Amino acid sequence: MAAHTLRGLYRPRRALGVLAARCSQWATAGTEYRSAHSLDKLYPPRRDGDTASAPEEPQPAALDIPMARLTVSYSRSSGPGGQNVNKVNTKAEVRFHLASADWIPEATRQKMASMHRNKINRAGELIVSSEESRYQMRNLAICLEKIQTMVTEATEKPKVVSKETTQKLIERVEKMNRERLRQKKIHSNIKQSRKADFD
């Protein structure tokens, strides 16, 4: 009985010893377990060689949206939330007068007016709404993010297409049209051959 008890106590110690040996092997080999959400994977360290070989493009400055210039309102939402949507004003709506928004460059405002004309009312207010979430503040944050995206898209310059790319696109369209006409002619011949000859 005593020998059986001692044997049972020996097994966990032996398992712990094996586990410690494996951990030491992983540590020496540099292959220890790291979560997918660890800091070194989310924010990898910058290497000196990477900066020299591939210089980073300058990122545009973040837009500072003045909350005092926005009109924010909340209403009942038709989104997820069950009975909560019938009791709490979770839908967020943000509007501002686009023509007088001096915190946006003039050229960007003109482009936004042409790109999002269906979101501008008769008073010249750009209206952005969100009911994706059941939380009021989260919907407000989504509206602000939409405004940021609109400004960023209007600020981006259109890409200049080279002559070679334009020529390739034209040749591709012409080839597709020739193939379409060829298939149409084949289909027409098949239909003509099905007609009965009564002569």
WOCOR-V90330 format. One record per residue. PHI is phi as a letter, one per 30 degrees, with the letter a starting at -180 (NA if undefined). PSI is psi in whole degrees, -180 to 180 (NA if undefined). Layout:
{{PHI:PSI} {PHI:PSI}}
This chain:
{{NA:-45} {d:-37} {d:-38} {d:-39} {d:-42} {d:-36} {d:-38} {d:-35} {d:-24} {d:-31} {d:-48} {d:-37} {d:-38} {d:-40} {d:-39} {d:-37} {d:-41} {d:-41} {d:-40} {d:-38} {d:-41} {d:-40} {d:-39} {d:-36} {d:-42} {d:-40} {d:-41} {d:-33} {d:-13} {i:24} {c:37} {d:156} {d:134} {b:136} {d:158} {d:-17} {c:18} {d:157} {d:-35} {d:-20} {c:-36} {d:-40} {b:81} {d:145} {d:144} {d:134} {c:148} {d:-35} {d:-30} {d:-40} {d:-31} {d:-35} {d:-41} {b:94} {d:140} {d:143} {d:144} {d:128} {d:142} {d:148} {d:145} {d:140} {d:130} {c:103} {d:115} {d:116} {d:-27} {d:-21} {c:-1} {c:148} {c:113} {c:132} {b:156} {b:147} {b:178} {d:141} {c:149} {c:8} {d:-161} {d:155} {k:-7} {i:-136} {d:-15} {d:-33} {d:-19} {d:-8} {c:-25} {b:140} {d:95} {c:-22} {d:129} {c:140} {b:126} {c:132} {b:149} {a:154} {d:115} {d:-41} {d:-31} {c:10} {d:86} {d:-7} {d:0} {c:135} {e:152} {d:-45} {d:-37} {d:-38} {d:-41} {d:-40} {d:-37} {d:-36} {d:-34} {d:-32} {d:-34} {b:47} {d:-25} {d:-7} {c:8} {c:128} {d:-175} {d:-26} {d:-1} {i:19} {c:132} {d:123} {c:127} {b:131} {b:161} {a:135} {b:30} {d:-34} {c:164} {c:4} {c:136} {d:-49} {d:-33} {d:-38} {d:-36} {d:-41} {d:-37} {d:-39} {d:-44} {d:-37} {d:-36} {d:-41} {d:-42} {d:-42} {d:-40} {d:-45} {d:-40} {d:-43} {d:-37} {d:-23} {d:-29} {d:138} {d:142} {d:144} {d:138} {d:121} {d:130} {d:164} {d:-36} {d:-43} {d:-40} {d:-41} {d:-39} {d:-40} {d:-41} {d:-44} {d:-37} {d:-42} {d:-42} {d:-40} {d:-40} {d:-38} {d:-41} {d:-42} {d:-38} {d:-43} {d:-35} {d:-45} {d:-35} {d:-39} {d:-40} {d:-43} {d:-36} {d:-41} {d:-37} {d:-41} {d:-35} {d:-37} {d:-19} {d:-16} {d:138} {d:142} {c:111} {c:2} {d:NA}}
